[in-house]
Amino acid sequence: MRFLPGLICLLPLLSPLAHAELIDDVNDRGELRIAVEANTPLFNFKEDGSLAGFEVELGQMLANELDVRADFVVTDANDLLTGVESGKYDIAINHISETPALKDRFDFSEPYIRTDAQLIAQKDPEPRSILLVQSLTEEKPKAAPAVSLAIPFQKGNPAFHASLENALQRIKADGRLEALEQKWFAEDSGMPAKP
């Protein structure tokens, strides 16, 4: 009984340790849950009933680097970010740019591509300004603004952040990311700029 007061004092210190790190959850499941809208050709879309696009292939590469399976979940704009925030999805790879408002809610990877905002707007019939650095107005700018796209995930997961960043860096370092950009955007007149 002498240890009970000491144990009670330690409980508040142990509670943060009880929260599992996102990377542990991903490894336990053996899959990385990736949210996409699948409505923006070249980035992510459905083709003959299957998911395709630059971001789909990037998600598969990231999952391979993390030594897990990629589990893509097609969702809509209302659920995409709230699903990541609640833990329903591990990440979203859906041409999302880090804005001050989103940075308050999520941690982000380093940018995986720098692209033309008009390229995204042209492919998506209803551009959502929350996903872009700048709001797109009805009047198209003469010089298309460039945006850096990154991957949001739940705040407070430093081990997951490090694992995701290391995976992304390996994909960049060995040329796979550049080859993926060439595959999906070289033919398009709006070739993305380098990050």
Secondary structure, 3 states (H helix, E strand, C coil): CCHHHHHHHHHHHHHHHHCCCHHHHHHHHCEEEEEECCEECCCEEEECCEEECHHHHHHHHHHHHCCCEEEEEECCHHHHHHHHHHCCCCEECCCEECCHHHHHHEEECCCCEEEEHHHHHHHCCCCCHHHCCCCCCCCCCCCCCEEEEECEEECCCHHHHHHHHHHHHHHHHCCHHHHHHHHHHCCCCCCCECC
